[in-house]
Amino acid sequence: MKLTKENMQFIDTYLENSDVVYVDIRLEMVDHIATGVEEKMRSEQIDFYDAFKDYMVVHKKSILKNNKSRYSYSWESIKQFLLFLVKPYMLFLNVALFFFFKKIDVNRYFNEDFTVNNMFSGLIIVLFLFQIVYLEFILKKRFYIAERNIVVLVTLYYLQVFLLPVYCNNDVSIYTITIFSFLFLGYIIFLAKEIIKFNSYMLNYI
């Protein structure tokens, strides 16, 4: 028995009222619960509401416990980002950036008034503001993946603070500019893919 759109919305509302505040986490849970409820309806020949009630009596505690435990997965965010960076097309991008910077001397564009460090700091601020504006004023929903990925952005910020020169008295090496460009472009692509995936999920529940 396949659940109706109204059934799915009922589950979503139930989870929202149970303090599952992040929409993308709720969507995953809705799919998980729906599968269990469908199986119970099919095996016990009962209607949706009875199946849902019986299912949640048994599984509610573990579901809500899992919801709370996910909030602290800071390392998980970085891990997912690093795994994304080693995908074949991302490695190809890294190689392409290396040859681009090998051909184009970017050091002539930087000096003590505008350093490489300044450029990447500006990029971080722009990305951070984009996420704030997108979530608060466009999406208007709490999106766990995007909020969690702030950890990656903060990590990139500290990397560029400690590893990039504040003053460009010396030329920035081709390896340094390639690595940091790859990391920041990678983050932009990573975030965009997560947002696109989230929006595709949302279409199933509108």
C-alpha positions, 0 to 999 in steps of 0.5 A, a space after each residue: 500500500 502506497 501512502 498518499 501525499 496527505 499521509 506524507 504531510 501528516 508524518 512531516 507535521 507530526 515530526 515538526 511538532 516533535 521538534 525535528 526542526 530541520 526540513 532535510 532531516 525531516 524529509 529523510 525521516 518521513 521516507 523512513 517512517 513511511 516505509 515502515 508504515 506501508 509495510 505494517 499496513 500491508 502485513 496487518 491490513 490496517 489503515 494508515 492512522 492505526 499503522 502510524 500510531 502502532 509504528 511510532 509507539 515502538 520507534 518514536 524514541 529511537 527516531 527522536 534520539 537519532 534526530 538530536 544526536 545528528 546536531 553534533 556531527 561537526 567532523 561528519 561535515 568535514 568528512 563529507 566535504 573531503 570525500 566530495 573533493 576526491 571525486 574524479 571530476 573534482 580532481 580534474 578541476 584541481 588539475 585544470 586550476 594548476 595549469 591555469 595558474 601555471 599559465 597565468 601569473 596571478 601575483 601581479 594582481 596582489 600587493 600589500 593593499 590587496 593580498 591573497 589572504 584578503 581575497 579568500 577572506 572576502 570569499 568566505 564572507 560572501 559565502 557566509 552571507 549567501 547562506 544566511 540570506 538564502 536560508 532566512 529570506 529565500 528558503 525561509 526554512 532551517 536546512 541542516 546540511 547548509 547550517 552544518 557546512 558552516 563548520 567547513 567554511 570556518 575550517 577554510 577560514 582558519 586554514 587561509 589565516 594561518 597558511 596564506 601570507 597577510 602581506 604579499 612581500 613574496 610571490 604566492 606559489 602556484 601550489 598554494 593558490 591552486 590548493 586554496 582555489 580548489 578548496 573554495 571552488 569545491 565548497 561552492 560546488 559542494 554547497 550548490 549540490 546539497 541545495 539542489 538535492 534539497 530542493 528536489 526533495 522538497 518538490 516531492 512534498 509540495 
